[in-house]
Amino acid sequence: MNKNCICRIRNVYRAIAAFETEFQKQLGLNINEATMLCIVSEKENISSGEIAEEMELSNSNASKVIASLEKCGYIRRKLCKEDKRCMRFAITKKGEELLTKVNCERFQLPENLTNLSVD
């Protein structure tokens, strides 16, 4: 195995961690929370399963992020009309206000991440 590859991956991981630390310091959200807030704002009345699928998270991890955003008052849950066991989520006014503060141009992307392709 070429250890150079592992070292490059480690450097990317560190750059992502540093970026997320700065992001969280400025907005009070981690990347998963911000991503979920965007998804819920775009897809009103989305289910937790749909959120997990959209974010490519396990249902358990999605539930943790949902709980965090609910606790802060950024999203709210309501019963699904078709199936009372199902929960649907929508962004709150407080969540919308926070999203207006998310300006990706304020954040400097680490140099070793700028050349990565997004698929």
C-alpha positions in Angstrom: 0.0 0.0 0.0 1.2 3.5 -0.8 1.3 5.4 2.4 1.3 8.7 0.6 -2.4 8.0 -0.2 -3.2 7.6 3.5 -1.3 10.7 4.4 -3.2 12.7 1.8 -6.5 11.4 3.1 -5.4 12.3 6.7 -4.7 15.8 5.5 -8.1 16.2 3.8 -9.8 14.9 7.0 -7.9 17.5 9.1 -8.8 20.2 6.7 -12.5 19.3 6.8 -12.4 19.1 10.6 -10.7 22.6 10.8 -13.3 24.0 8.4 -16.2 22.5 10.4 -14.7 23.9 13.6 -14.7 27.4 12.1 -18.1 26.9 10.6 -19.5 25.9 14.0 -17.8 28.7 15.8 -19.4 31.3 13.5 -22.9 29.8 13.1 -23.4 27.5 16.1 -24.2 24.6 13.8 -22.1 21.6 12.6 -22.1 20.7 8.9 -24.8 18.0 9.3 -27.1 20.4 11.2 -26.6 23.0 8.5 -27.2 20.5 5.7 -30.3 19.2 7.3 -31.6 22.7 7.9 -31.2 23.4 4.2 -32.9 20.2 3.2 -35.9 20.8 5.5 -36.2 24.4 4.2 -36.3 23.1 0.6 -38.6 20.1 1.2 -41.4 21.2 3.6 -43.0 18.3 5.5 -40.2 15.8 4.9 -40.1 12.6 6.9 -37.2 11.5 9.0 -36.6 8.6 6.6 -36.4 10.9 3.7 -34.0 13.2 5.5 -31.8 10.3 6.3 -31.8 9.1 2.7 -31.2 12.6 1.4 -28.2 13.1 3.7 -26.9 9.5 3.4 -27.1 9.0 7.1 -28.3 6.1 9.1 -31.8 6.6 10.6 -30.2 6.7 14.1 -27.7 9.5 13.1 -30.4 11.4 11.3 -32.5 11.2 14.5 -29.7 12.7 16.5 -29.3 15.7 14.1 -33.1 16.1 14.0 -33.2 16.2 17.9 -30.5 18.8 18.0 -32.3 21.1 15.5 -35.6 20.6 17.3 -34.1 21.4 20.7 -32.8 24.7 19.3 -36.2 25.5 17.8 -34.9 25.5 14.2 -37.3 22.7 13.0 -40.6 21.4 14.2 -42.3 18.1 13.9 -45.9 17.2 13.2 -47.9 14.1 12.7 -48.2 12.8 9.2 -51.9 13.0 8.1 -51.8 9.6 6.3 -50.0 7.6 9.1 -50.1 8.8 12.7 -46.9 6.8 13.3 -45.0 9.0 10.9 -43.5 12.3 11.7 -42.9 15.1 9.2 -40.6 18.1 9.7 -40.7 21.7 8.7 -38.4 24.7 9.3 -39.4 27.3 11.8 -39.1 31.0 11.5 -36.1 30.9 13.8 -34.5 28.3 11.4 -35.2 30.4 8.4 -33.6 33.4 10.1 -30.5 31.4 10.8 -30.3 30.2 7.2 -30.2 33.7 6.0 -26.9 34.1 8.0 -25.3 31.1 6.2 -23.1 32.7 3.5 -20.6 30.2 2.2 -18.4 33.1 0.8 -17.6 34.1 4.4 -15.8 30.8 4.9 -12.4 30.2 3.4 -12.1 26.7 2.1 -8.8 25.1 3.0 -6.4 25.0 0.0 -6.2 21.2 -0.1 -10.0 21.0 -0.4 -10.4 23.5 -3.2 -9.3 21.1 -5.9 -11.6 18.2 -4.8 -14.3 17.4 -7.2 -17.9 17.4 -6.1 -20.0 14.5 -7.5 
